[in-house]
Amino acid sequence: MPLLPVLVLLVQAVISVHTELVAVPVIVTDAHGRHVSGLRQDNFRVYEDGRPQPITVFLHGDVPIALGLIIDRSQSMRPKGPALSNAVSAILQSSRQDDELFAVDFNDRVSLALPEGRPFTHDGKALEAALTAVRAEGQTALYDGVAEGLQHLQLGHAEKHALIVVSDGGDNASRRTYAEVLALARRSDAVIYAIGLLGASPNGEAIEEEDAGLLKRLCKDTGGAAYFPHTATEIADVSARVARDLREQYTIGFVPEERSGGRAFRKIDVTAEAAGQGRLHTRTRAGYEAAP
């Protein structure tokens, strides 16, 4: 019986899988407002729209940060120049040599403080010097400045991302709206903080361009916080608090479950419990915008 040749055809199926990891920055404090460190992954519970989610990534510790300063250089900030300089100096003094630093100046227009082609620096002093060369004038495009910072953070390679806005909170010149900036923030893992430099006119009345509520909303939606110091000492204290927040931050990651439909906002809740720690408080982002 003749042997028949046998042709074996191997077909390899290639399956492409897209996995979206949601990174959730979390600050944990005790009943006295003190940071709580040393917690483990099993101390946390994460919920998406009320559904518990398995934690797949857990980070804690002093790791490099991609940090952007969003600096208000509008006319209303002119009398607050010394306070602004104190805030910038105090923030940058807490930076590490492996942090990725940049700054965005805004008034009517938005610009990057570093030279073109240099997205980040590790030198806080150099960034501080670049910021002192800008004078205060014009109107306030706060939303445009924050949007530029959120987009610029995507160029960074650090594990943590944050923006610190130094402003009096008003906006009267942006092309973007608050809703557009919020959508950008919800697609980012950046935490936004604000140091609000509010003052009063010579006759004691509130300055029309100031808006503390705007700064508070912007920060709360991303898990950050807004502070409103009045003296040089308070500015230094607030800057140190923000710096410690960033260093003590936990990062929790999970893979969201697939759902039908397009892009939609999903609410996030995080709880923490640890024996002997009493009641723990967590601060994190309100949620994120899921990709289609």
N, C-alpha and C positions, 0 to 999 in steps of 0.2 A: 504494500500500500504506500503510495508516494506521500512524502511529507509535504503538507501544504504550508506555505509561508503564512505567518500570523502577524498582522500589523496591529500594534497596540498604540492607540492614540490617547495621550494624556492631555486632558483639558484642565487647566488650572483656573479656577474662578477667583477673580480679584474682587474683594468686597471692601468698599470704602465706608468707613464709619466716622462720623463727625461727633465728637464729644465736647460739650460745653461745660467747662468747670466754672462754677460760681465761687469767687473768693470773697469772703465776708470778714472785714476787719472788726474786731470786737475789743472794747475797753471794759475791764471788770473792776468795780470798786466795792468797798465794804460799806457798812452803815454809816461810817464817818467820812465817806468820800475819798478814802485812801486807795491807791492802786493795789490790786491783788495779783501777785505774780506766783509762779510755780504751779499753776493748775495744769492738769493733764487733759488729754482728749476726752476721756470718759467723764470729766466733770461738766461737759457741755452737751446741750441738746439744741438742734437746729430744726426750725420748722419753715416750710414754704407753703404759704396760703393755708396754714394750720396743719399741714401734713408733716410728720417727722421725716428727716432726711439722714441717710447714713453719711457720716463724716469721712471723707477720703483724703483730705489734706489737713495737717495741723502744724502750725508754725508759731513759735514764740521765742523771743530773744532779740538782742540788739543787732539787727541786720541792716545792711545798707538801705537807704531810702532815696527814691527819686522825689525831690522836693522843689516845688515851684512857689516863689513869692509873687503875689499879684498885687502890685503897688499902685495906689490911686495918686495920680499926679494932676488932678483937676484943680481949678481955681479955688474951690472950697477947702482944699487941703493946704493952701499956702500958709495960713497962720499956725498950722500944726506940724510944720517942718521939723522942729526939734523932737517932738514926740514920735514922728514917723522914723526919724533916724535912730532913735533909741530902740524902737521896736525891731527894726531891721537888724541892728547890731546885736541885740540880745538873741534873736532867732538864729542868726548865722554863727554866733559863738558856740551854740550847742551842736553844730553839724560835725560829722566825722569826715575823715579824709577820703573814705570810699563812698560817701554820699554823692548823688548826682544832683547838682544844684543849677537852677536857672531862675530868671525873674522876668515878669511881664509888666511893663509900664503901660498905664492907660490914662487918657483924658478923652478928647474927642476921638483920638486914634489909639491904636494898640501897637506896641512894638516890643521886641525882645531886647533885654538889656545887654546880652552877650553879643559879640560880633557875629556876623553872618557866617555860617559854616561851622560854628562852635555851639552845638546844642546844649552842652552842660559844662560845668566846671566843678572841680573838687576843692577849689580855693574860695572859701567864704569871704576872705578879705578882698579878693579881686572883684567878686560880685558886689560887695558893699560899695567899693570905689566906683563901679560902673553906675550904680544907682544914685549916688550923690551928684552926678553930673546932670541930672534931669531936673528942670524947673517946673513948678506947678503953674498950670494955666489951662484955660478952656473948660469944656463941660466934662461930664462923667459917663463913660461907656463901660460900666462895671460888668454887665453881662458879657459884652464882647471880650473883656479882659479875662474873665473866668473861662469862657469857652476856648480861648487861645491856650490857656494853661492846661485844660483838660486834654486838648488835642496834642499838645507838646509832650505831655507825660507818656504818650504812646511810644515815643522814641527812646525811652529809658529802659534799662535792663535790671534795675533793682527790684527786689521782691515786694517792697512797699511803695505806695504812691500817695502823695499828699500835696495839697495846696494850702497856703496860708494867705488870706486876703487881708491887706492892711488898707482900710478905707473908712470913710464916714457913712458909707452904705447907700448913698443915693445913686440913681441912674436916670439920666436925661438925654443920652446921646447914642445908646446902643442900637445897632441894626438887629441884633438878636433879641428874643423875648425871654422872660424867665422860664416859660415852658420849654423852649428849645435848650436852654442851658441845663435844666433839670433832666431832660431826656439824655443829654450827653453824659451827665453825672451818673445816671442810672445804668448806662452802658459801660461805665468805668468802675474800677475798684478803688478809686481815689477817695480819701477822706478830706473834706474841706473844713478848715478852721478859719476864724476871722478875729482880727484884733480891731475893734471898732474905735476909732478916735473921734469921739463926739465932743462938741463944744457948744458954746453959745455966742451969739453976736454981742457987740459991746453994750447994747441996751438990755442984755439978759434974755432975749428971746431965742427960741430954738432956730437953728439954721435950716432953711427950707430944703436944701439938698440932702440933709442927713436922713437916714432911714435905718434905724436899728433893727426893725422887724424884718426887713429884707435880708440882712446878714444872718439873723437867727434862723430863718427858714432855709436859706441856702446851706447852712451847716448841718442843721438837724436832719435834713433829707439824706445826708451822706454818712451820718454817724459821727460827725465832728461837733464842734461847739463854738459859740461866739462869745467873746469877752469884751468888756468895755472899760478899760483902765483909764484913770485920770492923771496919775502922777508917774514920774519916772520909775519909782519903786514898784508901783503896781504894774507898769508895762514889763519890767524885768521879771516880776513874779509870774505874770500871765504867760510870757514867752517861755519861761522854764517849765510851766505846767503843760503847755502844748508840746514842748520837746519831750517831756517824760511820757505824755500820752502816746506819742509816736513810737518811742522806744519800748514801752511796756505793752504795746498792742499785740493781741493774739490775732492770727489769721486762720480762719476755718474755711475749708473748701468742700464743696459737695457737687455731685453731678445731678442736675435737675431731671426729673422724670419727663419723658416726652408727652406732649399733649397736642391735640389737633388745634389748628388755627394759626394765625400769624403772630406778629410781635405783640406782646402783652405784658403789663406790669404784674409782677409777682411779689407778694409781701413776704418779708423775712422777719422771723422772731428767733432770738437766741436766749437761752437761759443757762445759768451756771449754778452748780451746787457743789459744796466741798465740806467734808466733816470738820467741825470746829471753827468754821469761818463765819457762821451766822448767815444772815440774809445777804446775798450778793446781788449787786445791780449791774446790768450789762447795758452798754450803749453801742449801737451798731446802725448800719444803714437801714432805711425804711423798707427797701426792696430793690429789685433790679428789673430791667426790661429784657425779657427773653427774646432771643433771636428767632426768626421764623424757622 
